[in-house]
Amino acid sequence: MKNVQAITVTIPNELAAELNRLQKTEMKNCSSIVAEALKEYVEWRQFKGFQREAAAAVRAIGVYDESDVERIIHEFRAGK
């Protein structure tokens, strides 16, 4: 693997034990498991950010629940 950086992380003993179990079960090294978990966490945080932005955008146009969506669809279809 190129372009990598070694870091030191302190985790609780229970989490370290689970990491060791995963390492054996998944047949991956600790670095791979932690890197994969961190990547998924970063993607989840990005998704949550997009979700907040989208929620603010739809509230700005008056959409608060499913009935508002249905109303907008009906208005759109009636306008065609």
GINOR-V462392 format. One line per field, one symbol per residue. burial: 1 if it has 24 or more other ideal C-beta (glycine too) atoms within 12 Angstrom, else 0. A space follows every 10 residues. Layout:
burial = ???
//
This chain:
burial = 0000000000 0000000010 0000000000 0011000000 0000000000 0000000000 0000000000 0000000000
//
